[in-house]
Amino acid sequence: MVRKGNVKFQTNINGVKRIITIDDVLYTPGFRSNLISMSKLSIKGVKATFKGDMVIIKVKNGVKVISAMQIG
């Protein structure tokens, strides 16, 4: 089942916890993998830097809000 709405989640980068909200997203509650559309985030001014199997995502003011590693 696919739904549309807002997704909230908590990040913890270097001991700094943030609640992140991504608005107007499509999501599947039972899906076992996490997928984020970088093109959709880019439209909103979010920047991503890829290094090997890692990605660092920063918002408009340059604050790092997500870092993730590809698994599998």
C-alpha positions, 0 to 999 in steps of 0.5 A: 500500500502506498501512501502520501503525507509527511514523514518525521524521523530523528537523526543523531549526528555527532551527538546532535539530535534533530527531528527531520520532517520531509513533506509531501512524500510517497511512502510504503509503511511495510517496505523493508528498505529506506529510499529517499529521492535525491532529485525531490530533495534537491528541488527543495534546496537540499545538497547531498555529497556521495563518498564511496558507500556513504552519503551526507545530506545538508539543508540550505544553511549547510547543516548536516542533517543525515549521513547514511551508508549503503547496506546490501 
